[in-house]
Amino acid sequence: MLKRLYTINFIDAFIVGATTVIVPLLMASRGIDIATIGIVFAAAPFAKAVVRLASAGIADSFGDRVIYIVACIANFLETTTYMISSTASGFAAGKLLDGARESFIWSTVRPSLMAASPEKKHFAFTALLSGRFVYNALGSLSVGALFAFGGFELPLAAMVALSAYILLSSLRLKNIHRAETHAKLSDFTPFGRSRKFYEIAGLFTLGSAFYSVAFYMLLPLYFAARGFTLAEIGLFYAGYFLIMGIMLHFMTRHKITMGAAAAGGAAIYCAGLAGVAFAPTSLIPAFFLSMALGDAGLAVIWEQINFIAAKESKKRAIDLSLLVTPSFFGVMAVSGVSGLAVAAWGYAPFFAALALSEIGFAAWCVRLASMKD
């Protein structure tokens, strides 16, 4: 069961790695301007906000299997939609499916691993996350190679085929995680929670709103504007994901402390981001890859906060989903205005806001880790 679970996660990560690079550039190639691209990308966090809690309730009540099946169906429909779309509305439909797919996967993968490997604490998921980043890298790397032989259509067709494969694999899954009791309506409300619960929800919003928009939408467009080809951008992202995967594996093995991960992660990430924004074009790839070292540290503390939030929970999928729901609205708001802001003022102000948000996120994580409920 765990082997099949890992297979689905890794191939899903491969597809995400490919679409991260290809979708914003595909939209630009089909005549969609950056302001519209920003609005289209806001569809994904909207779908997450709508779907995440419902899928978590199903996972806690009936187990993981049905959620993974639906996630794989959404994956197949998403990649197919990208392949045939030529308008903003078509890509918006694809991003809605993207948000739904991500909600299904992430609503249950942490509780599944916590149930299967309780003794490994948050490092169990960090180990899976490191593997996902390696497959993200392979997916990003595949884009350039496939594009050289068949344009945008060939890598998209390959992603459709892979999504069909994991859909068939998901039909053979068995349940791992399931709550002791069925979900009740009161489980989905944020009222009556601890102070730490509310702070974590705010923390996740701060840590993801600017980061998600920059990484999955603006940076590929920024690299293209600086003269890099799709193959080169795919190679950059492949290197980034690979470095993150290796660093997460290292941190998992050596159990790096939260303070070190937070301080080092934020400093390295922001230094690399400054280089991406202001360095000569020839040095941008090196600075971008250095950001992955810091990003790995930030990912470790993100997972430690998730573990702190869920370790005493009886309905982990619901509680973890409730914690991240405000962040989806944050990403949606930033996505909606980012394209307009970049068109008016360029990329530098957005990158500055991203740096400040990641510094605040790291400092807040350290504070929360020392808090009592």
N, C-alpha and C positions, 0 to 999 in steps of 0.2 A: 504493500500500500504506500509506504513512504517513498519507495523508488518511483512509483507512478506519479505521486504527488510532486516529487522533484522534477520529473520529466515535464509535466505540464507547466510548472513554474519556469523552468529554464527555456522551453520553447516559447512561452509567452514573453519572456524577457528578450529573446532573440528578435521576435516580431516588434516589440516596443523599441529596441535599439535601431531597427531599420526605419520604422515609421517616424521616430524622433527626428531623423535626418531628412527623410524624403518628403514628408507632408508639407511643411511650410514652404520648401523650395518648389514643390509641385504646384502649390497654389499660386505662388508668384509666377511660375512659368505659364500658367493658364490665365494670366492677366488680372489676378485679384490683388488689389493694393494692400499696403501694410496696415492701414487703419481698419479695413474690412477683415483682414486676417486676424487681428486682435479680437474683434467681435466674434468671429467664428470660433476661436479658441476658447472663448468664455462659455461655449456650450458644454465643454467637458466637465468643468467643476459644477455647473448647474445640474447635469445628470448625476454626478456624484452625490450632491446634496439630496436629490430626490430618491436615489436608489439605495444609498449606503445603509441607512438604518433599517430599511425593510429587509434587505438581504441579510443583515446581521441577525435580525429577529428570526428569520427562517433557519439560518445556520444554527443558532442556539436551540431552537425548538426541534428541528428535524435532522440536524447534522450537516456535514460539509458537502456531501456528494452532489446534492441537487444544485448547490451554489456553483460548484466547479463546472457542472454541465452547462448551466446557463451562461457562465463566464466564457466558456469556449464557444458557445453559439454566438455570443456578442462579438467575440474576437473574429470569427469567420465573417459575420455580417459587416463589421467595421472595415476589414481589409478589402472586402468586395466593393464596398461603397466608395472607398478611396480610388479604387482602380477605374471605376466607371464615371466618377464625378468630374464635372467641368465648370460648375457654378458654385458660388458661395453657399447657397442653401444645401447643395449636395454634400459639400465638405462639412457643413454644420451638422448634418445628419450623421456623418462619420464620427465627428467629435462627440456627439451625444452617445453613440455606441461605445466610443473609447472611454468616456466617463463611467458608463454603466459597467463595462468589462472590468475596469480598474476597481470599481466599488465591489463587485462580486469577488474578485481575487483577494483583495486586501481585507475584506470584512471577515474572512475566515482563515487565512493562512497563519496568522499569529496564534489564534486560539488552537489551531490544529497542531502546531509545533509545540506549544506549551503543554498540550495534553500528551503528546508523544514523547517529549523529552523534558520533563519538568525539572530535572536536576541540573540542566545546562543554563537555566535562567535566560536572560536576554541574549546570551551568546549563541543559543541554538538558532535563533532567527538571524542573527548577524552572519552566521555561517551560511545559511541559505541565501541571504542577501548578497554575500560575496560571490556565490555561484551565479546568481542572477546578473550581477554586473559583468562577469566574464561573458555570459551569453548576450548581454546588451552589446558588448564590444564586438562580438562576432556578427551580430545583426547589423550594426553600423558599418562594419568592414565589408559586409556582403553587398551593401548598396552600391559602392563604387565599382566593384567588380561586375556585378550584374548590369548596372547602368551602361557600362562600356559596350556590352554586347546587345542590349535590347532597350535602351532608353529607360524611362520611368516605368514602362509597362512590365518589363521582365522582373525586377525586384518585387513589384506589387503582386504579380502572379505567383511568385515563390512564396510570399507571405500568405496568400490565400490558401495555397496547398498545405503549408505548415499548420495553419489554423484549422483546416479540415482534419488533419492528423490528430491534433490534440483533442478535438471534439470527439473523435472515435475513442481515444484513450480515456477520456473522462467518463465514458459510459461504463467502464470497468472498475471505477473507484468504489471503495467502501468508506463508511463513516469512521472518522477518528474522534473529532470533537463534537460533543453534544452536551448542552446544559442539563442539570438535574431536573429542572421544571420548564414548562413551556413559557414563552415570553408573555408578559402582561402589558397592557397599555401604559401602566405607570413606569415600566422599565425604560420607556422611550423618552421620558421627560427629564430635563436637566435640573428640576427643582429638588431641593433637599439634599444636594450633594455637598461634599466637603469643599473647603476653600482650595485645597490642592487640586481638586478636580477642575474647578473653574479656571485656575491659573494655568493648568496644563492645556486646556482648550485654547486659551489666549496665546500660550507659547507656540502651539502648533500652527496657529494662524499667522503669527509673526514669522515663523521659520519657513513657511511654505509659499506665502502669497507672492512675493517678488521672485523667490528662487524658481518656482515652477514655471512662471511666465518667461523668465530669462532663459532657462535651460532648454525648455521644450519649444519655444517659439522664437524669441528674439535673437539668441546667439547664432543659430544657423543663418538667419537673415543678415545679421551683422557680418558674419564671415563672408557671405556671398557679396555683400556691399564692399568689403575690403579686397575683393578680387579672387577669392578662393573658389575652386571648382567643387562640384558636388562630391566627386571622388575624394578630394582633399578633406572636405568637411566630414565625410564619412570616416576617413582615417583619423581625424582629430577626435571624434566621438568614440571611436573604437579604442583609441589609446586611453582616453579619459575613463571609460568604463572598466578597461582592463586594470588600470592603476588603482581604481577604487576597489575592485574585487580583490586584488593582491593585498592592498593595505587593510581592508576589512578582515581578511583571513589572518594577517599578521596580528592585528589588534585583538582578534578573537583568541588566538593562541596565547598571547602574552597578557591578556586581560588588562588593557590600558585603563588607568583611572579616569573618571569623568573630568576632573579638573585639567589633567594633561590633554585629554582629547578636545575639550572645549577651548582652552587657550590656544593650543597649537593649531587646531582646526580653523578657528576663526581668523587667526593671524595669517596663516598660509593662504587660505581661501581669498581673503581680501587683498593680499599682496599680489596674488596672481590675477585677480580681477582688475586691479589698477593697471597691470601690464597689458592685459587684453584691451582695455579702454584707451590707453595712451601711448603704448610702445610702437615702434616702427612695425610695419606689416610683417616683415621677416621674423620678428620675435614673438608674434602673437601665438603661434602654436605652442611654443615652449611655456609661455605664461598660462595658457589655457590648461595644458596638461598638469602644471604645478597646482592648479586649483583643485584637481582631483585628490591630491594628498590631504588638503584641508577638508574637502568635502567628506572624505572617509571618516575623519574625526567627528565631524558634525553628525554623520549618520549613526555612529556608535552611541552618541549621547541621546539622539532621538530614540533609539531602540531601548536604551536604559530607562528613559522616561516612560515609554510604553509599558515596560515591564513593571515599573513602580506603580503605574496606574491600574494595571490589570491583575497583579499577583493575588489580591484578596477577593477579586470579583467572582461571583458565581455565574455570571452571564457575560463572559469576556468579549464575545463578538459585538454585543450591543453596546457595552460600556466603551470599548475602544472606538467604535464607530461614532458614538455620541460625542466623544472627545474631539474628533477631527471634523465633524460636520461644520462648525463655524469657519474652519480654514477653507472649505470649498467656496463659501461666499466671498472670502477674502481673495482667493485666486480669481474668481469670476469677476469681481470688481476691478482688480488690477488688469486682468486680460482685456476687459472692455475698454479701458482708457489708455492702455499701453501703446497701442498702435497710433492713436491720435497724438499722444505725448511725444513719441519718437519722431513722427512726421513733423511736429512743430519745433522740437528742441534738440533732436538728435538722441543718440544712445547714452551719452555720458551721464545726464541726470538720473536716468533709470539705474545705471550701474552703481551710482553713488547711493541711491536708496536701497539697492540690494545689499551693498556692503554694510550699511548701518543696520539693516534688519538681521543679518547673520551675526553680527557682533552682539546685538541685543538678545538674539536667540541663545547664543552660547552662554552669556552671563546669566540669563534667566534659568537655563537648565541647571547650572551649578547651584543656584539658589534653591530651586525646587527640590533637588536631590537631598538637601539638608533640612527641608521643612518637615514638620509634623502635621498630621491631618488636623 
